[in-house]
Each structure stands twice: as C-alpha cells, then as structure tokens.
Amino acid sequence: MTLEEKIGRMLWSPFYGYHKWYKGRQSQSQREMLREGLIGGLVIKEGELYETATLIHKVQNISPQPLVVAAEVENGLGSLLKEGTRFPSNLAFGATRSGEYGYLAGKIIAEEAGTVGINLVFGPTCSRIGSGIPEGLPPSRSFGERLHLVTRLAISFVKGVHDGGSMAVPRFFPGTPAVLSGELTGAKWLHYLRKMLVDTELSIYEILAQSGLAALMVDWREMPDLLTGKSLPAFTNYRLLEGFLREVLDFRGVIISPDLSEPGRAKLLEEQTLIGAVNAGVDILAGIPDPGSALKILLKAVVEEKIPLSRIEKSAERIGAFQARLRKAGAGALRPEEIDRTVSSPANLEVADRIAEDSITLLRDRKGLLPLDPALHRTFLNLSFTARNDPELDKPLDSALRKVFDRVITRRIDSQASHSVLDEAWSETGVANVVLCSMFTNLPPEFSAQGFSAVQIEFIRQLIQRQVPLVMASFGDPLAISLFPDVDCYICLYSDCPASQMALVRELFGKLVLPVKGKLPLTLDSNFRYGFGLDLNL
C-alpha cells in the first residue's frame, strides 16, 4: 500500500443519499478518489431510504477495499432517514432506567442500518448532563446526571449495536468537565487523571476499552493542554490521546475525530489543526468535506516531516484491524425485500412505543386532571410552541389527537409568530374545554435556556392565569417547567419523536399498556430531584 493510500484510508467524507447529489460535481470528485482507494469511509448525512441503499451499494462496488459507512443514528435510523424506526432521546432512556431498552434499541438500530449499508453507528453519547455535553447539542443527548445510569445504558447500547451486526462509536471523549476545564493542568496531570477513573465518565471508556472497544470519537471543544495549559481542541491533545487513552486505558481501537462536516466546525479543517490531530493520535478524520485537499495537506506534512511516517504507519495498522472486524455492509446484491422486512417493522415500532411510554414522567397534576375524559372535553386545543416554524414537527401528535376527540384545533406558535397568530390562538382558548401546551424544545436554544422567545413565554404565563384546564408537555428539555412554576399539570417526554408524541395521547386518555412510571434522570430544582416522578394508575 502506498503512502497516499494509507493517508486516504484515514479520511472519511460526507455522503448524501440522493441521486441528484450523486450526479453532481462534488460526488464525481469523491468517486474518483474512491476508485483509487484514497478514501476510507463515508459519513451519511441525509437521504431517502432506497436511494441511500442503492448509492451505498454502488460506491462499495467501485471501491477496491471495503468502505466504512458511518452515520449519526444514535436515536434510530429514522432520525437520519425518515422511513426508519425513530427512538426517543437518550434522556428518555434514562427516565426508564432500563438497560434492556438500551440494548434492544442498539440492536434494532444496527439491524435496520445494516440493511441500508451502514455498518458504523456514531453513539452513544457517554457524558453526564451538564458541561460534559458539547455546546450546540441538547441536554436530551445525555442519559442523565448520574454516572452509574449513564454507564449502564451506554454499555447496554454498545452491546446491542454489536449484537445487531454493526459497531458503535462511543463519544465524546473525555466527556468529563474537569478535564475539559483545565482543572488538572500541571506536572501531576497523569496522576490526577488516574484518580478520576473512579467517579467520572473516564471510567466508561476504561470499561469499554478493556472489553475490546473498536472505536471512539473525541470531543472537538477547546481545552487546556494537560501539561502546559495552552488552549487547543481536545482531538489535537497528544497527552490526552496518546499519553492517557492509549497508555493508561490501553485503548487499542481507532480514534475518530468529531464529524468535521457539521456546521460551525470550519476552523477545525485548517491545515495546522488537521496536522495536529494526526500527530496527537487521531486515526480517522471523519466528515472531511474536501478529502482531496486534506490528502494533499497530510501528504505534504509527512514529506516535510511535520508528521512522522511512523505515525501514519500506526494508523494504517489500526485501521486495517478495524476494517477486518467490520461487516462489509452494502456489498453484494441489493436486497429490497430485506429492507422492507426489517426497517420500521411492527416489532421495532412496538419497542419504540414501549420505551416512549415507560419514559413518561408526570411531575405535577394538582387538580387531578388526568386521565381526560373525551366525553367531558369535546373541544381540544393543542398549542405547539417551537423555536422555528416546522409544520411537520407535531403531525404525529395532531393525528393521534384527532382519533380521540370530536374537535381538535391545532395552532403552531413559533418564536416569530405574528400578533394575528397570537390573537387567534388566544381567542380559541376561550372555547376549548382543555388546552395542551406542547413544548418542542429539542431544537438548539436560541432565545432562552429552553429555546423559547419572550413573547411565547409571556403568552403561556397569561394562559396559565386564565385558569382554563391546561396540560403542559415537554417534548425535549424538561427544564421548561422552570419558566412556568404555576402550571398545574406538567408531563416530561424528553423527545419529539413520533413514538413519544403518540404515547402522550395514550397517557392523556388512560390508554397506556402500563401505568405511568418514568422517573427524572436529572435534578431540575429542589422540588424536582433526580428520581422524582408521580405514579398515575390508569
């Protein structure tokens, strides 16, 4: 294998499962490199189910070596390709306390992704809620605030993915605020890190490394160098990766960079950062938008001795061992019948429904409003509050409500809602027998800690004072209750996936398979601590 080919295997490029994109200029350049064996893998960004499967099949057959096909499907294939099964958020899994659910979800995700041609799953997120979660990611990406809970669910998920025929990529190492903040900087940094193996997220990676973990993903945030204190991206920190991860944790798999094609990461693609990442011990640069330029940068750096040749040789050896363990998904004959049989099968959707139901956490029902009686509440008003206008977001909820109520009125109030929209919604609260405030908080925060504008918050506060029968349901960050301390009925679902939206309707009307039993996976305030959740026998 030539030096150019060895470096090429360290590069994974973004891939879109649309024929129109595949015929475009960017894809043509990518395919030329694939034919020459100068790209080691793909990161699927978007697509349609059958188009994606067909195109992965095509590129696997033009590549001289099996390609790694990775994707962000931590919460189900449906979070990437709408036709797949979509599971509730990690925080919802934390509310169930069930390692079995983590295992089942991981296994189903791997099986569904495998039929399309995806053989590597980015996830799970192995950080406790708080500053261990990278900026821009919602709190719902964490399993919760307690280390034992995050550890149990993360390990269960990884095992499920592996048993489903794929491989998981736990992220975002190191995952613990103390390391990222620089509290351990100094001559005794290694001593302090060893002590932190007992009670931080580092212990999760130690357990997984000892069990033969094949890959993990590193954080991209700035952190102080463990010895000098100089600020640098975590995935360019040599002492963290080679000095601690390799030497102390004895991790022998591949170290993968964060997905560099994500918005806001252009600075991470600069020449010195890419060279620094490779020198620090990163084996794979994932999501490189322009693999041709990256290949030239790294090749030149080796020639000019900015990157030791031995460093490339080590990565080539690890990548070879890693690819040998991976199933060559997408190769051979494309089997649409297997996709039809596996993706969003009734059994898989049933698992998603049970997880969503068991995650439901009732924090307050002061007036005993639940369960609702459709005969007494004939007009139902659903007010969906979102950061951005997205007509598709609450469709599953609206559809499920219309199967129960004679008359359902749905109004979407986004952060830019006009006065006429607000006035119309307000007038309808006067004729409704019951009002549901659906809080879709999974979008990145834009206006407040929970992603709502001042206008939205004031509208809801006035509505609460109006004393109409009102239920508030959070489909994301449960901290929304801190904005509305006077609300009488508050439910946490942690996720806006279809399964969670439909589970809410079953709870409202006493149609759940089992009683409400979800418990908070984090502390909201002194009234709502970790483990709190009211029982509701339906």
HUGI-V974832 format. One line per field, one symbol per residue. ss: DSSP state (H for helix, E for strand, C for the rest). psi: psi as a letter, one per 40 degrees, with the letter a starting at -180 (. if undefined). Layout:
ss->???
psi->???
//
This chain:
ss->CCHHHHHHCCEEEEEEECHHHHCCHHHHHHHHHHHCCCCCEEEEEEECHHHHHHHHHHHHHHCCCCCEEEECCCCCHHHCCCCCCCCCCHHHHHHHCCHHHHHHHHHHHHHHHHHHCCCEEEEEECCCCCCCCCCCCCHHHCCCCCHHHHHHHHHHHHHHHHHCCCEEEEEEECCCHHHHHCCCCCCCHHHHHHHCCCCCCHHHHHHHHHCCCCEEEECCCEEECCCCCCEEEHHHCHHHHHHHHHCCCCCCCEEECCCCCCCCCHHHHCHHHHHHHHHHCCCEECCCCCHHHHHHHHHHHHHCCCCCHHHHHHHHHHHHHHHHHCCCCCCCCCCHHHHHHHCCCHHHHHHHHHHHHHHCEEEEECCCCCCCCCCCCCEEEEEEECCCCCCCCCHHHHHHHHCCCCEEEEEEECCCCCHHHHHHHHHHHCCCCEEEEEECCCCCCCCCCCCCCHHHHHHHHHHHHCCCCEEEEECCCHHHHHHCCCCCEEEECCCCCHHHHHHHHHHHCCCCCCCECCCCCCCCCCCCCCCCCECECC
psi->hiddddddeehhiihhfhddddeidddddddddddefeheiihhdiiiddddddddddddeeheihihhiigfdfideedheeihhiiidddddddehddddddddddddddddddehehhhiihfiiiaeehiiehideeieaehdddddddddddddddddeeaiigiihheehddddeedehadfdddddddeedfiedddddddddefhdiiiiieihiihdddehhiideehdddddddddddefheaihhiiheeiiefddeeidddddddddeehdhhifhdgdddddddddddddefdhiddddddddddddddddeihgieiahhgdddddddhfiddddddddddddeehhhdhgdefdiiihddegdhhhhhhhidihgdededddddddeedidhhhhhhgieehidddddddddddeeidihhhhhgeeihhddadeeiidddddddddddeefihhhhhhfbheedddegeehdhhhheeieidddddddddddefeidiiheiiheihdaddgiheihiihh.
//
